[in-house]
Amino acid sequence: MQVTIYDIAKMANVSASTVSRVVNNKDNVNSKTRAKILKLLAEHNYVPNEAARGLVMQSSHMIGILITDIRTTQHTDGIYYIERELAAHGYSCLIHNTGRDESNWISYIQALSQRKIEALVLMGSIYQSDVVREALRLYLPSIPVVICNGYLNAPNVYGLVADELNGVADCVALLKKKGRTHPAFLMNQTTPSNEQKKEGFTVGMARHYPNLPLIEVESGNAFSEINAATIQMLKQHPEIDSIIYSEDMLAAVGLRTLADMGKRVPEDIAVIGINNSDYAKLSIPTLTSLDNMLYDVSITAARNILALLSGQRVSRKMLICTEIVERQST
């Protein structure tokens, strides 16, 4: 059975507060008593109760993380990097899977305020909303909040944004360089991040294909919906010879759909995804993808939190440059 401060105090014939001062390395304990207590602590493998220590030190060493869907590998990979970096500095993470219902976001933020977290990470641009801003103002107004790939104009919120707008515009430029004449864009759910990608496609088309109409299609998240959207798009626009998908997962489904339709990639249709995820590396053919720097965004988020908690100044909004990783699909 794990011993407590009170057990050690009884063995040493001193007060519990004296043992606590030794455990917390305070100076006001005489050397003989300190040595006696340290010996007992070592002999009984004493482990501090971190919850109790947090109450005394006014520090929980707990960081909250909100994610809408724990099944989204792009975000869970980011959480892995953040958790590892914070754990290396003595922090634990409390992760909540909120879903997309905004009322749940409010409830989870309120619940985290009761857990006395020291900082909060919001995974994904979807949390870039007025509902979240108001919930943070009400329940977590004084702790650092970092949004990965998003930003909110609030005094305690810090944003890290991947430059997907210019990244997608660069993807259009790559298709022009490769001799493609009719690019299209297909995205799934509407989020601030996807809207930036869509705007990037619009900007790229204006630069490199100023006389072409925009072909932009929105799909659901299910494989069947992505498949159907790809088929319908090509039926309506048989001239399409290249497609940018808003995520690698969509692009991977698109590759399968194109194969089933008898289309060769990249000979008939070039395909580009976004995220530079494992889908891009495992697809056949391998997928050209826009790397939105998940690792860099995640590690920077964790380090910004550590800096803020130690009183350092951090930029309120940081833009992370993206880069295209070319593979067989283009």
N, C-alpha and C positions, 0 to 999 in steps of 0.2 A: 504494500500500500504506500502511495506517495505521501511523504511527510510534508507538513505545513510549517509556516513560520512559527506558529504556536507550539508545535511539537519541538522544534529546535530550541525555542525559548525555554520550554520546560526542562529540557535536557541540560541547557547551559545555566539554568537558574538565573535568567535575566528576563527583562520585559520583551514582549513581541516587537515593540517599537525599536528596541536596540538591535534585534536581529534584522528588522527591516532596513535600518540604517546601514548595516553591514552589507546586506544584499544589494542595496542601491548605491554602495560605495560612498557613503557619506563620511565626513572626517571626524565627527564628534563622538567617536568610540575609542576607548583606550586600547593600546596595542595588545595587551594580554587578553582582554575580553574578545577583541576582534579575532585573534589567532584561534582562540577556543571555539568561537562560532564558525569560522571558516573550516576548521577541522571537522566539526559536526556536519556541516553542509556537505562536505566532500564525502564523508563516510556514509551518509544516508542518501547520496545522489539527489540532493534537493533540486527540483526544477521549479522556477518561478511561475506563479499563476499569472499569465499575461493579461487576462481580463482584469484581475485585481490591480496589477501593476498599472494598467491603463487608467483606472479610476484615480489612482494616486498621482500619476504623472500627467493626468489630463491628456492622455494620448492613447488612442486605440490601436495604432499601427495597422488600421484596416482601410483598404481602398475599395470603393464600390465600382462595379462595372455593369453597364446595361447593354444588352444586345437584343434585337428584336426576334431573332430566330437562331437558336444554337446550332441548327443544321446547316447554316450558311458557312461553308468552309473558309471563305475569304475573311470573314470576321472572326471566326474561332481561331484561325491561324494568328491573326493579329492579337487576340487576347492571350494566346500562348506566349508570344514575344513579350507582351506587357507584363504578364504575371511573373515570368522568369526574371525580368529585369528588376521588378519591384521586390520580389522575394530575396534577391541577392542583397538587398538593402534592408532586410528585416521586416518588410511589409507583407501582409496577407490580403488576398483579394476575395471579395464577396460578389459573386456573379449572378445576375438575375436575367432570366429569359422572358422578356416583357411582352412578346407578340407585337402586333401592329396597331392595337387598340389604344388610342391616346389616353383614355381614362385609366388604363393600366399603367401607363408611364407615370402619371401623377401619383398613383398608389405606391409604385415602387420607389419613387423619389422620396415620398413621405416616409416610407418604411426605412429607407437607408438613413434618413435624418435621425431616426430613433436609435439606430445602431451606432451612432456617433462616428461615422466614417470621417477620415481626414481629407479625402479627395474623391472625385468621381470621374470615371471615364465613360463617355458615350460612344459606342461603336457604330459608326455609320452616319451618313448625311441625313438619314430619315429623322434623326432627333433635332434637326435644325428647324424647329417649329416654335410658334408663339406659345403653344401649350407647355412645352418644356421650359421655355424662358420663364413663364409665370410660375411654374411649379418650383423651379430653382430659386426664384425670388422669395417664394413663401417658405420653403422648407430647408434650402441649403444656400443661403445668401452669402455666407462668409468662408466657404471652403473652395479650393481650386477645382474647377471643372474643365476637363479637356475633351473636345470632340474630335474624333478621328474622321478626317475627310468631311469636315463641316465647320460652321462657325455661327455663333450667336452673339449679338451685340448686347452683352451684359457685363457688369463690372468684374465678375469673378470667373468669366468663361474665356477659354483660350482655344483657338482653332488651329487644326493642321489640315491643310487642303491640298490634295494632289491636283496638279494642273492638268486635269483631264480635258478641259476645253481645247487648249492648244495641242494636247497630245492627240486628240481625235483629228484635229485639223491637219496635224502632221501625217496621220494615217491616210487621209485623203490625198495629201501630197505624194505619199509613197505609191498609192494606186495610180496616180497620174504618171509618175516616173516609170511605172511598170507597163504603161501603155493601155491601162484600163479606160474605157470610154463611158461607162454608165454605172457608177457606184450607187449603192443603196445602204440604208441604215435601219437596223431592227433592234428595238430595246424591249425590255420587259417592264416591270412595275415603275410607276412614276416616283422618282425620288429626286432631291436636289442634285445628287451626283449624276443620275441619268439625264437630267435636264441639261447639265453642263456638257455632257457627252454629245447630246443632241445638238446643242448650240455649236459645239466644236465642229460637228459634221456640216452644219449650215455655213459656218465661217469658211471651212475648207472648200466646200462646193463653190461658194462665191468667189474664192480666190482662183481656183483651178478649173472649174467647170461653170463659168458664169452664165452660159446660155442654156443650161440643162435645168429641168424642173427637179425639185427635191423629191426623193422617194424615201419617206420615213414611215416606218410601220411599228405599231406597238403590239406586243404579245403578252399573254399571261405567263405564269412561271412554270406551269406543267409542261413536261416534254411534249405531250400531244398538242398543246397550244402553240409551242414554238415550231413544231413540225408543220402544223396547219398554216401558221402565219407565213412561214418560208415558202410553202407550196403556193399559197394564194398570191403572195407578192410576185413570184416568178410567172404565174399565170397572167396576172394583170400587166406585168412589165417584162416580157420575154427578152427585152434588150439588156437587162441587167447582166453585167459581167464581173461584178465584185460586190461583196456584202461586208459591212462592218457590223458586228454584233456587240451589244452593250456589255456582255460578260462572256468569258471563255466558255462557261457552261452552255449558254445559248449557242455559241459558235460550234461547240462539239455536237449538239443536237442538229444544228444546221448542216454540218459535214455529213452526218448519217442520212439526213433527208436528201441532200444533193446526190449522195451515192445511190440511194434508192430510186431517184429520178433519172439515173443514168448520166448525171453531170460529172465531168472530171474536174478535180481541183488540183492545181490552179489553172489547168489548160482552158476550161470553159468558164469557170467562175473562181475568182480569188476570194479568200475569206480571212478576215482579221477579227480577233477577239480582244477582250480587255480584261486585265488582271495579271497576266503572265503566271497563271496558276498551273497546278498539275494537269488540269484538263488540256492545256496547251501542249504540254510535253508528251502526253499519252495518246493524243488523238492521232488518227491516221487519215491523211498525212498530218505531220506535226503542224501546230497552229502558230502563225504569226500573231503576236499579241502585244498590246500596249501595256507595259509594266507601270502600274500606278504606285509602285514603291511601298508596298504593304509593310515590309520589314522596317524601312526607314521611318515611315509614318508612326508605326507602333513603338519602336524604340525611342523615337523623339518624344512621343506622348508620355512614356514612362519617365524619361529623363526630365522633361518639363515639370512633371508632378514633383519629382524629387527636388528639383531646383526651387520650385515655389514653396514647398514645405520647409525648406531650409532658409527661406527669406530672400532668395535671389530674384532678380528681375528676369521676366520671360516675355518675349514678344506676344502680343495678343493674337496675332494671326500670322501663320507661316505658310508659304506656298512651296510645295515640293515638286520639283520638275519630274516629268515622266519621260520614258524612253521606249522606243519600239524595239522589240526583239523579233527579228525576222526568222521565219522557219519555212517549211515546205509549202504552206498553203497560199503563199503569194509568189 
